[in-house]
Amino acid sequence: MIADGLVIMALLGLLGIFFIIQLKMMFFPQIKGEIIEFESIFDPDCKSCRGKNEGKTSLPIKVKTDDGKIISAEISACTMCIEGIGIGSRIGVTKVGSRHIAQACANIRGRNN
């Protein structure tokens, strides 16, 4: 009985940590900028994950950072469709290992523009 409760508490704690990490990535990304270019095989009709890129979970993009640098990053096709992200959209980029992962960048009011 006590062991079951401890397992549940540990799982809830782990979910809480992941939630906090996601909030940090959204509100305080390492790099902020705007999308300037999509990979040439991107399908603007929201079929990027089912068409030429079937099975691919992220698409390469080019981002112009606030300090003027242009970096390559990856963004989820689902994030682009759900958040309505396009050329010129404000995004946050977090470096994970050797990859740059882009996500919606929220401001205090929760908008990504």
C-alpha positions, 0 to 999 in steps of 0.5 A: 500500500505505501509502496504504491503511493510512493510510486504514484507520488514519484510519477507525479513528481516526474510529470511536474518536472517535465511540465516545468521544463516545457514552460521554461522552454516556452517562456524563457528560450535560450535563443529568440528569433523569427523564421526566415526560411523553410526546407524546400520540401515543406508542404504549406498545406499541412501534409509535411508529415504525410507526404515527402517527409512521411515518418519524419517528426521535424523539419529543418528551418532557418532562423534569424536570431535577435542578434542578427545571426542565421542558424539552422534549427528543427521544428515539429510539423505539428507545432507549425500547423497547430500554432499557425507558425509561418515565415516571420513568426516569432519562435524560441530555440533551445539547444539540445545536444548538437541540435537546435529545437524550435518551438512556439515562443510565448510572451506574457500574454501567451501569443507567439507573435 
